[in-house]
Amino acid sequence: MPGQITRRTLLVSALLLGQLVCLLAALLWFGAWLEHGLARVVRDRVLSASHQMAVQIVHMIELMDIDDATPGSPGWQRMQKLVEDTQLPTGGYLCVVSNDDGRVLCHPEIRSRPELTRMTLNDILRGEKVLEGNSSFGNALSPRWMRLPDGSYVQDVTSIPGLNARMLVHQPEEPIRMVVRAFIEKVRAIGTVVIVAVVVLTAMVTLVIVRRYESRLSQINRGLEAQVAHRSAALLRSRDAVIFGLAKLAESRDGETGEHLERISKYTEILARQVSMTLTPGGDEAWVQTLASTAVLHDIGKVGVPDAVLRKPSSLTAEERKIIEKHPFIGGDTLMEIKRRWGDDPFLAMASQVCFGHHERWDGSGYPFGLKGENIPMAARIVALADVYDALTSERAYKDAVSHDRARQMITGASGTQFDPAVVQAFVEVEPRFKDVAQRIRTSADREPTTEMPPGPVRPV
């Protein structure tokens, strides 16, 4: 689940980052497009406004009734004053030039730069020939104005009545572009703030949705896990009940009851937990519980032993002993066949080990394989001791029960021969609990009467 949450978080982050990149790229493209279109609109309006102002100045000159434009004359002084005082938009200026030779008559800087009176407008504008007749004006942009290579514009406004001169407007383009750029920068700044706000808002909404989704998904997963755990527990209880019933059916042929199987399971659980904690710090509780469940199947192979041998009250012959010693094979092979059909399963694997090995001895003198020492599976070593303890402390038709102390003495005496010394040591550490189980879980005959026919006497094998 944490891994899935991490992947979803990365996916949402990638989507938001992609959204931010796309929006910023769109903003840059829109800014460039807007700057180009807005520059054209602003330029046309500035030129139009400049033209109108220039026309008004011409009308004012006409009203002044100036008939002499010679530099220094009173008429020239008044006309020069109008040119100097007129402020056109975005840094443009007016100038008056002679119709004959294009010589500058009036210019905003002519008082500080007297040499301008000896120059033509062409000279001032870096040699660009703008006064080669009216044909040089009226280009594609607008009637009677032209764009110079340096980016500025020159407008031929009109002739001044009564004077052999013309009114021109010079309008640089860079101030226009600066105005447009300033506006575009504001647009981009506002657009960036809006985009960031949209992405942040989207991230917050997405985060809320994702968290609600993850919370809901977690609830669903917890519910499913609870259902799976409940059903698994039910299946395990059903499995254990069926196993216990089969084991009891097998043990009933040997004169045993369900209490015997309960005691074997409890002894095995106590001893297995102690062994597990000794071998592994903290123990392996799953292994302990599996072994406690499989211990009841240790003698299931007795279903294949004839009653004449299994329930014989007297001593067994050598041939009969060989027959009864086959029950580990019968039980183990049965479980292995189930395992082959069912598939690899830890429960069946451990149950097979218990069936095959619970009569093996530490010194190698046991059966059916004569395994020795640690070649005997640990599960079988534990069940072997638990089985012997229960056989010693339980009353049978052919023998009396021994005391707990006597059973402990006999088991410790068989350490290193019949039993694994490590398992015996674990038994010594928990043997008081064995005694409690033996006293608490008594046979049915001890607890209440029964109407069933008692089984015949049997012999421990």
C-alpha positions in Angstrom: 0.0 0.0 0.0 2.7 2.6 0.8 4.4 1.8 -2.5 1.1 2.4 -4.4 0.6 5.7 -2.6 4.1 6.8 -3.5 3.5 5.9 -7.2 0.2 7.9 -7.2 1.9 10.9 -5.6 4.6 10.8 -8.2 2.0 10.5 -11.0 0.0 13.5 -9.6 3.3 15.5 -9.3 4.3 14.7 -12.8 0.8 15.7 -14.1 0.9 19.0 -12.2 4.5 19.7 -13.4 3.4 19.0 -17.0 0.4 21.3 -16.6 2.7 24.1 -15.3 5.2 23.7 -18.1 2.4 23.7 -20.8 0.7 26.8 -19.3 3.9 28.7 -19.1 4.8 27.8 -22.6 1.4 29.0 -23.8 1.8 32.2 -21.8 5.2 32.9 -23.6 3.7 32.2 -27.0 0.7 34.4 -26.2 2.9 37.2 -25.0 5.0 37.1 -28.2 1.9 37.1 -30.3 0.3 39.9 -28.3 3.5 42.0 -28.4 3.7 41.8 -32.2 0.0 42.7 -32.7 -0.1 45.3 -30.0 3.1 47.0 -31.3 1.4 47.4 -34.7 -1.8 48.9 -33.1 0.1 51.2 -30.9 2.4 52.4 -33.7 -0.6 53.1 -36.0 -2.3 55.1 -33.2 0.8 57.0 -32.3 1.5 57.9 -35.9 -2.1 58.9 -36.3 -2.0 61.1 -33.2 1.2 62.6 -34.2 -0.2 63.4 -37.7 -3.2 65.1 -36.2 -1.1 67.2 -33.9 1.1 68.2 -36.8 -1.9 69.2 -38.8 -3.1 71.4 -35.9 0.3 73.1 -35.7 0.2 73.8 -39.5 -3.3 75.4 -38.9 -1.8 77.5 -36.1 1.1 78.6 -38.4 -1.5 79.5 -41.1 -3.4 81.6 -38.6 -0.2 83.4 -37.6 0.1 84.6 -41.2 3.8 83.9 -41.4 5.2 84.9 -44.8 8.9 84.7 -44.0 10.5 81.4 -42.8 14.1 82.7 -43.0 16.0 81.5 -39.9 16.2 84.4 -37.4 13.1 86.3 -38.8 10.2 87.0 -36.4 8.0 84.6 -38.4 10.6 81.9 -38.1 10.9 82.6 -34.3 7.2 82.0 -33.8 7.2 78.8 -36.0 10.3 77.5 -34.2 8.7 78.1 -30.8 5.7 76.0 -31.9 8.0 73.2 -33.1 9.9 73.2 -29.8 6.9 73.3 -27.6 5.0 70.5 -29.3 5.4 67.2 -27.5 4.5 64.3 -29.6 3.7 60.8 -28.2 6.6 58.5 -27.4 9.5 60.9 -28.2 8.5 62.0 -31.7 9.2 65.6 -32.9 8.1 68.0 -35.6 10.4 69.6 -38.2 9.9 72.0 -41.1 11.9 71.6 -44.2 12.2 73.6 -47.4 10.4 72.3 -50.5 13.3 73.3 -52.7 16.3 71.5 -51.3 15.0 69.8 -48.2 17.1 72.0 -45.9 15.9 72.0 -42.3 14.1 75.3 -41.4 12.7 74.3 -37.9 13.9 71.6 -35.6 13.5 71.1 -31.7 17.3 71.1 -31.3 18.2 73.8 -33.8 18.9 76.5 -31.1 21.4 74.2 -29.4 22.7 72.9 -32.7 22.9 75.8 -35.2 24.6 73.6 -37.7 21.2 71.9 -38.3 20.2 75.0 -40.4 22.9 73.9 -42.9 21.7 70.3 -43.1 18.8 68.6 -44.8 16.6 66.1 -43.1 18.3 63.5 -45.1 21.6 64.4 -43.4 20.0 64.3 -40.0 18.4 61.0 -40.6 21.8 59.3 -41.4 21.7 59.9 -45.2 18.3 58.3 -45.8 16.7 60.0 -48.7 13.2 60.8 -47.6 12.4 63.8 -49.7 12.7 62.6 -53.2 9.3 63.7 -54.0 6.0 62.5 -52.6 6.5 59.1 -54.3 8.8 58.0 -51.5 5.9 58.2 -49.1 2.6 56.4 -49.1 4.1 52.9 -48.7 2.1 49.8 -47.7 1.8 50.9 -44.1 -0.2 54.1 -44.3 -0.4 57.1 -46.8 2.4 59.6 -46.8 4.7 58.0 -44.2 7.6 55.6 -44.4 9.7 53.4 -42.2 13.4 53.9 -42.1 16.0 51.2 -41.7 16.8 52.4 -38.2 13.2 51.5 -37.2 12.0 55.1 -37.0 9.1 56.6 -39.1 8.8 59.8 -41.1 5.5 61.4 -42.0 5.0 64.0 -44.7 2.1 65.8 -43.1 1.3 68.7 -45.4 2.6 71.9 -47.1 2.5 75.0 -45.0 0.3 77.6 -46.8 2.1 80.7 -47.8 5.6 79.1 -47.3 7.6 77.0 -49.5 8.0 74.5 -46.8 6.5 71.2 -45.5 5.7 70.0 -42.1 7.2 66.5 -41.3 7.0 64.2 -38.2 9.8 62.0 -37.1 8.7 59.2 -34.8 11.2 56.7 -33.4 10.0 53.1 -33.0 12.0 52.0 -29.9 9.9 54.1 -27.4 6.8 52.5 -28.9 8.3 49.0 -28.4 9.3 49.9 -24.8 5.7 50.9 -24.0 4.4 47.7 -25.5 7.1 45.6 -23.7 6.2 47.2 -20.4 2.6 46.3 -21.0 3.5 42.7 -22.1 5.7 42.2 -19.0 2.8 43.1 -16.8 0.6 40.8 -18.7 3.1 38.0 -18.4 3.6 38.7 -14.7 -0.1 38.6 -14.1 -0.4 35.5 -16.3 2.4 33.8 -14.3 0.7 34.6 -11.0 -2.6 33.3 -12.4 -1.0 30.1 -13.7 0.8 29.4 -10.5 -2.4 30.1 -8.5 -4.3 27.7 -10.9 -1.7 25.0 -10.6 -1.5 25.4 -6.8 -5.3 25.3 -6.6 -5.4 22.3 -8.9 -2.7 20.6 -6.7 -4.7 21.3 -3.6 -7.9 19.9 -5.1 -6.1 17.0 -6.5 -4.4 16.3 -3.2 -7.7 16.4 -1.4 -9.2 14.0 -4.0 -6.2 11.7 -3.9 -6.2 11.6 -0.1 -9.9 10.9 0.0 -9.4 8.2 -2.6 -6.5 6.8 -0.6 -8.5 7.0 2.6 -11.4 5.2 1.0 -9.1 2.7 -0.7 -7.4 2.1 2.7 -10.8 1.5 4.3 -11.8 -0.9 1.5 -8.4 -2.7 1.8 -8.8 -2.9 5.6 -12.3 -4.3 5.1 -11.1 -6.8 2.5 -8.1 -7.8 4.8 -10.5 -8.3 7.7 -12.7 -10.4 5.5 -9.8 -12.4 4.2 -8.4 -12.8 7.7 -11.9 -13.9 9.0 -12.3 -16.4 6.1 -8.7 -17.6 6.5 -9.3 -18.1 10.2 -12.6 -19.9 9.4 -10.8 -22.1 6.9 -8.0 -22.9 9.4 -10.6 -23.8 12.0 -12.4 -26.0 9.5 -9.1 -27.5 8.5 -8.0 -28.1 12.1 -11.5 -29.6 12.9 -11.3 -32.0 10.0 -7.7 -32.9 10.8 -8.7 -33.5 14.5 -11.6 -35.6 13.4 -9.5 -37.7 11.1 -6.8 -38.1 13.7 -9.4 -39.1 16.3 -10.9 -41.6 13.9 -7.4 -43.2 13.6 -6.7 -43.0 17.3 -10.0 -44.6 18.2 -8.8 -47.8 16.7 -6.0 -47.7 19.2 -8.2 -47.2 22.2 -7.4 -43.4 22.5 -9.8 -40.5 22.8 -9.9 -36.9 21.7 -8.4 -35.8 25.0 -5.2 -37.6 24.0 -5.0 -35.6 20.8 -5.7 -32.3 22.7 -2.9 -33.1 25.1 -0.4 -34.0 22.3 -1.2 -30.7 20.6 -0.8 -28.7 23.8 2.5 -30.5 24.8 3.8 -29.9 21.3 2.9 -26.2 21.3 4.5 -25.6 24.7 7.7 -27.5 23.8 7.9 -26.1 20.2 7.6 -22.5 21.5 10.4 -23.1 24.0 12.6 -24.7 21.3 11.9 -21.9 18.8 12.8 -19.2 21.3 16.0 -21.0 22.2 17.0 -21.3 18.6 15.7 -18.0 17.3 15.4 -14.8 19.5 11.7 -14.0 19.6 10.7 -17.4 18.2 8.6 -18.2 15.1 5.0 -18.3 16.3 3.7 -19.4 12.9 6.0 -22.4 12.9 4.8 -23.2 16.5 1.1 -23.1 15.6 1.6 -25.2 12.5 3.4 -27.8 14.4 0.8 -27.8 17.2 -1.9 -28.4 14.5 0.0 -31.2 12.6 1.0 -33.1 15.8 -2.4 -34.7 16.0 -1.7 -36.5 12.7 1.4 -38.3 14.0 -0.4 -41.7 14.2 -2.8 -41.3 11.4 -1.1 -44.2 9.6 -2.6 -46.6 12.2 -5.7 -46.8 10.0 -3.7 -49.1 7.8 -2.8 -51.6 10.6 -5.0 -54.6 11.0 -7.1 -54.7 14.3 -5.6 -58.1 15.1 -2.2 -56.5 15.4 -3.2 -53.0 16.6 -5.5 -54.3 19.4 -3.7 -57.5 20.3 -3.6 -57.6 24.1 -0.5 -59.8 24.4 3.0 -59.4 23.2 3.6 -58.9 19.5 5.6 -61.3 17.4 8.6 -60.1 15.4 6.4 -60.3 12.2 3.6 -58.3 13.9 6.0 -55.7 15.1 7.2 -55.2 11.5 3.5 -54.7 10.5 2.8 -52.1 13.2 6.0 -50.3 12.4 4.7 -49.6 9.0 2.2 -47.0 10.3 4.7 -44.1 9.9 5.1 -45.1 6.2 1.3 -45.3 5.8 0.6 -41.9 7.4 3.5 -40.1 5.7 2.8 -41.5 2.3 -0.8 -40.5 2.6 0.1 -37.0 3.4 2.7 -36.8 0.7 0.1 -38.0 -1.9 -2.2 -35.2 -0.7 0.7 -32.8 -1.0 1.4 -33.9 -4.5 -2.2 -33.3 -5.5 -2.6 -30.1 -3.5 0.7 -28.5 -4.3 3.5 -27.2 -2.1 2.1 -26.5 1.3 4.0 -25.9 4.6 1.4 -27.6 6.7 1.4 -30.8 4.7 5.2 -30.8 4.5 5.5 -30.5 8.3 2.7 -33.1 8.9 4.7 -35.6 6.6 7.8 -35.0 8.6 5.9 -35.7 11.9 4.3 -38.9 10.5 7.6 -40.2 9.1 9.9 -39.3 12.0 8.1 -39.4 15.3 9.4 -42.9 16.1 13.0 -42.1 15.0 15.6 -42.0 17.9 18.5 -39.6 18.5 21.0 -42.5 18.5 19.7 -43.9 15.2 18.0 -47.0 16.6 14.4 -45.9 15.7 12.2 -46.6 12.8 11.2 -46.5 9.9 14.4 -45.0 8.4 16.8 -45.3 11.3 17.7 -41.6 11.1 20.2 -40.3 13.6 20.7 -36.9 15.3 19.9 -33.8 13.4 18.9 -35.8 10.3 15.6 -36.2 12.1 13.4 -33.2 11.4 13.0 -30.9 14.5 9.2 -31.2 14.3 9.4 -35.0 14.6 11.9 -34.7 17.5 9.5 -32.5 19.4 6.4 -34.6 18.8 8.3 -37.8 19.7 9.0 -36.4 23.2 5.4 -35.1 23.6 4.0 -38.5 22.5 6.1 -40.4 25.0 5.3 -38.1 27.8 1.5 -38.5 27.2 1.9 -42.3 26.9 3.8 -42.4 30.2 1.3 -40.2 32.2 -1.9 -41.7 30.7 -3.6 -44.8 32.1 -4.2 -47.5 29.5 -6.0 -50.8 29.8 -2.7 -52.7 29.7 -0.7 -50.3 32.1 -1.0 -47.8 34.9 -0.1 -44.1 34.5 3.3 -43.0 36.0 3.6 -39.8 37.9 4.8 -36.6 36.3 8.1 -36.7 38.2 8.7 -40.3 37.1 7.9 -39.4 33.5 10.3 -36.5 33.7 13.0 -38.8 35.2 12.5 -41.3 32.4 12.7 -38.7 29.6 15.7 -36.9 31.0 17.4 -40.3 31.3 16.8 -40.9 27.6 18.5 -37.7 26.6 21.1 -38.4 23.9 19.8 -41.9 23.2 16.1 -41.7 22.4 15.6 -37.9 22.5 17.5 -34.8 21.2 19.3 -33.3 24.3 18.3 -29.8 23.2 14.6 -30.8 23.1 15.0 -32.5 26.5 16.5 -29.4 28.0 13.6 -27.3 26.6 11.2 -29.9 28.2 13.0 -29.5 31.6 12.4 -25.7 31.4 8.7 -26.0 30.8 7.8 -29.3 32.4 5.6 -27.7 35.1 3.3 -26.6 32.2 3.2 -30.2 31.0 2.0 -31.2 34.4 -0.8 -28.6 34.3 -2.0 -29.7 30.9 -2.0 -33.4 32.0 -4.2 -32.5 35.0 -6.5 -30.1 33.1 -7.1 -32.3 30.1 -8.1 -35.7 31.4 -9.6 -38.5 29.5 -13.4 -38.7 28.9 -13.6 -41.7 31.1 -12.2 -39.7 34.0 -14.5 -36.7 33.4 -17.9 -38.3 32.6 -19.4 -41.7 31.9 -20.1 -42.9 28.4 -22.6 -45.3 26.9 -20.1 -46.4 24.1 -18.4 -49.8 24.1 -14.9 -49.4 25.5 -12.1 -50.3 23.1 -10.0 -53.3 23.7 -6.6 -53.1 25.3 -3.7 -51.8 23.1 0.0 -51.7 23.4 2.2 -48.6 23.1 4.3 -48.7 20.0 
